[in-house]
Amino acid sequence: MSNQGNKKLNARITAELGLLIALQVILTRFMSIHTPIVRIGFGFLPLAITSILYGPWVGGVTAAIADLIGFALFPMGTYFPGFTLTAFLTGFTYGILFHNKPKSHKRLLLSVLIVCILLNLGLDTLWLSILISKGYIALLPTRIIKTLIMIPVQFILISLVWDKFLLKINRLIGAR
């Protein structure tokens, strides 16, 4: 491929990633339900798409960038780097389990369980308990309810997006 072709490809990928980051920020900051200890939103969808298309490192880095941009433009409380770490790990997890792999309900369920239970319930609850100086155990009941709601929501929505949206994207990417 010529140098000109590489520049076009890199510009296209950069533009795609920029759009996915913007979509993640919008869905996380504006299209979600916020309380002081729970946020239910759909920012995981563009993150899953990014990780499926570009792999774990790009998924993780773009998730961290989206978290930083979202906080810089639309701050909600105090910045805490633990949430950025969780965002990175979420993108990385999706990428490890989805990138260049056929869709599998077992792999999809594993990713959702890791993200919802280990990262969102486990790590994010730890970050919240540090940030608001409230006991970890005291925060768990509300966060467990959120996790129980989000597991099927994430499973169904990522599955639908993977089936409907990503098949079309892969055809377009293959046409590059």
RODO-2510 file (C-alpha; in nm, 4 decimals, decimal comma):
residues 176
     n   res          X          Y          Z
     1     m     0,0000     0,0000     0,0000
     2     s     0,1297     0,3431    -0,0852
     3     n     0,2148     0,6042     0,1750
     4     q    -0,0892     0,8029     0,0595
     5     g    -0,3095     0,4967     0,1209
     6     n    -0,1678     0,4596     0,4728
     7     k    -0,2436     0,8252     0,5485
     8     k    -0,6050     0,7824     0,4312
     9     l    -0,6443     0,4650     0,6352
    10     n    -0,4964     0,6253     0,9466
    11     a    -0,7136     0,9351     0,9032
    12     r    -1,0215     0,7173     0,8632
    13     i    -0,9419     0,5097     1,1730
    14     t    -0,8700     0,8250     1,3730
    15     a    -1,2031     0,9726     1,2628
    16     e    -1,3878     0,6499     1,3505
    17     l    -1,2276     0,6391     1,6945
    18     g    -1,3088     1,0066     1,7505
    19     l    -1,6742     0,9440     1,6686
    20     l    -1,6891     0,6401     1,8970
    21     i    -1,5272     0,8389     2,1804
    22     a    -1,7763     1,1232     2,1299
    23     l    -2,0644     0,8765     2,1287
    24     q    -1,9337     0,7168     2,4475
    25     v    -1,9101     1,0570     2,6206
    26     i    -2,2621     1,1528     2,5119
    27     l    -2,4182     0,8216     2,6166
    28     t    -2,2339     0,8214     2,9495
    29     r    -2,2863     1,1842     3,0473
    30     f    -2,6264     1,2678     2,8986
    31     m    -2,8132     0,9453     2,8236
    32     s    -2,7838     0,7869     3,1661
    33     i    -2,9407     0,7920     3,5090
    34     h    -2,7142     0,9459     3,7750
    35     t    -2,7259     0,9254     4,1516
    36     p    -2,4359     0,9903     4,3887
    37     i    -2,3512     0,6192     4,4048
    38     v    -2,5010     0,4677     4,0870
    39     r    -2,4894     0,5531     3,7172
    40     i    -2,6913     0,3478     3,4721
    41     g    -2,6104     0,4292     3,1135
    42     f    -2,5236     0,3037     2,7691
    43     g    -2,1652     0,4239     2,7262
    44     f    -2,0593     0,0593     2,7194
    45     l    -2,1998     0,0181     2,3650
    46     p    -1,9545     0,2358     2,1697
    47     l    -1,6794     0,1025     2,3955
    48     a    -1,7701    -0,2562     2,3049
    49     i    -1,7792    -0,1610     1,9353
    50     t    -1,4356     0,0019     1,9606
    51     s    -1,2917    -0,3015     2,1357
    52     i    -1,4463    -0,5472     1,8894
    53     l    -1,3111    -0,3540     1,5920
    54     y    -0,9692    -0,2454     1,7180
    55     g    -0,8693    -0,4759     2,0033
    56     p    -0,7928    -0,4546     2,3737
    57     w    -0,5296    -0,1798     2,3808
    58     v    -0,7192     0,0588     2,1551
    59     g    -1,0425    -0,0226     2,3400
    60     g    -0,8790     0,0450     2,6758
    61     v    -0,7032     0,3644     2,5702
    62     t    -1,0108     0,5102     2,3992
    63     a    -1,2198     0,4278     2,7078
    64     a    -0,9706     0,6143     2,9268
    65     i    -0,9649     0,9070     2,6829
    66     a    -1,3468     0,9182     2,6772
    67     d    -1,3517     0,9184     3,0578
    68     l    -1,1022     1,2058     3,0744
    69     i    -1,2779     1,4084     2,8044
    70     g    -1,6170     1,3447     2,9651
    71     f    -1,4918     1,4650     3,2993
    72     a    -1,3096     1,7673     3,1532
    73     l    -1,6129     1,8844     2,9544
    74     f    -1,8939     1,7752     3,1866
    75     p    -1,7586     1,7219     3,5382
    76     m    -1,9766     1,5410     3,7876
    77     g    -1,8130     1,5661     4,1260
    78     t    -1,4415     1,5258     4,1889
    79     y    -1,2096     1,3574     3,9400
    80     f    -1,0779     1,0245     4,0660
    81     p    -0,8263     0,8293     3,8534
    82     g    -0,9639     0,4944     3,9687
    83     f    -1,2666     0,5409     3,7442
    84     t    -1,0381     0,6036     3,4478
    85     l    -0,8549     0,2804     3,5326
    86     t    -1,1872     0,0938     3,5421
    87     a    -1,2792     0,2439     3,2042
    88     f    -0,9471     0,1272     3,0574
    89     l    -0,9908    -0,2223     3,2018
    90     t    -1,3451    -0,2405     3,0635
    91     g    -1,2308    -0,1617     2,7082
    92     f    -0,9366    -0,3968     2,7482
    93     t    -1,1635    -0,6790     2,8698
    94     y    -1,4047    -0,6383     2,5791
    95     g    -1,1121    -0,6327     2,3370
    96     i    -0,9496    -0,9468     2,4785
    97     l    -1,2753    -1,1398     2,4590
    98     f    -1,4239    -0,9976     2,1359
    99     h    -1,1558    -0,8726     1,8942
   100     n    -1,1000    -1,1028     1,5941
   101     k    -1,3207    -1,3681     1,7522
   102     p    -1,6540    -1,5036     1,6341
   103     k    -1,9571    -1,4044     1,8345
   104     s    -2,0181    -1,6469     2,1168
   105     h    -2,2847    -1,6171     2,3849
   106     k    -2,0470    -1,7811     2,6327
   107     r    -1,7724    -1,5229     2,5625
   108     l    -2,0265    -1,2400     2,5667
   109     l    -2,1660    -1,3513     2,9031
   110     l    -1,8131    -1,3881     3,0447
   111     s    -1,7223    -1,0340     2,9362
   112     v    -2,0418    -0,8862     3,0804
   113     l    -1,9911    -1,0701     3,4100
   114     i    -1,6283    -0,9548     3,4366
   115     v    -1,7197    -0,5940     3,3556
   116     c    -2,0358    -0,5751     3,5681
   117     i    -1,9231    -0,7749     3,8714
   118     l    -1,5455    -0,7385     3,8969
   119     l    -1,4969    -0,3934     3,7465
   120     n    -1,8196    -0,1981     3,8022
   121     l    -1,9373    -0,3586     4,1258
   122     g    -1,5961    -0,4458     4,2690
   123     l    -1,3547    -0,1725     4,1634
   124     d    -1,5980     0,1159     4,1156
   125     t    -1,7518     0,0519     4,4572
   126     l    -1,4015     0,0619     4,6046
   127     w    -1,3298     0,3921     4,4263
   128     l    -1,6613     0,5364     4,5500
   129     s    -1,5954     0,4282     4,9079
   130     i    -1,2557     0,6017     4,8953
   131     l    -1,3933     0,9114     4,7234
   132     i    -1,6954     0,9716     4,9481
   133     s    -1,5480     0,8209     5,2651
   134     k    -1,8304     0,5735     5,3041
   135     g    -1,7893     0,2064     5,3887
   136     y    -1,7573    -0,0380     5,1000
   137     i    -2,0203    -0,2705     5,2461
   138     a    -2,2625     0,0202     5,2962
   139     l    -2,2491     0,0990     4,9239
   140     l    -2,2982    -0,2592     4,8069
   141     p    -2,6775    -0,3102     4,8300
   142     t    -2,7660    -0,0316     4,5859
   143     r    -2,4767    -0,1199     4,3573
   144     i    -2,5718    -0,4890     4,3553
   145     i    -2,9203    -0,3954     4,2348
   146     k    -2,7660    -0,1857     3,9570
   147     t    -2,5395    -0,4764     3,8613
   148     l    -2,8312    -0,7193     3,8470
   149     i    -3,0121    -0,4791     3,6125
   150     m    -2,7088    -0,4111     3,3919
   151     i    -2,5985    -0,7717     3,3324
   152     p    -2,8955    -0,8634     3,1094
   153     v    -2,9104    -0,5120     2,9589
   154     q    -2,5448    -0,5248     2,8525
   155     f    -2,5707    -0,8840     2,7322
   156     i    -2,8756    -0,8147     2,5140
   157     l    -2,7610    -0,4775     2,3768
   158     i    -2,4043    -0,5830     2,2957
   159     s    -2,5428    -0,8958     2,1294
   160     l    -2,7851    -0,6902     1,9181
   161     v    -2,5200    -0,4349     1,8240
   162     w    -2,2767    -0,7114     1,7343
   163     d    -2,5367    -0,8806     1,5123
   164     k    -2,6880    -0,5794     1,3402
   165     f    -2,4335    -0,2987     1,3441
   166     l    -2,0956    -0,4669     1,3360
   167     l    -2,1705    -0,6975     1,0456
   168     k    -2,2345    -0,3880     0,8333
   169     i    -1,9206    -0,2163     0,9655
   170     n    -1,7070    -0,5221     0,8930
   171     r    -1,8323    -0,5223     0,5327
   172     l    -1,7343    -0,1549     0,5024
   173     i    -1,3964    -0,2098     0,6681
   174     g    -1,3328    -0,5044     0,4388
   175     a    -1,3966    -0,2678     0,1455
   176     r    -1,1121    -0,0412     0,2545
***
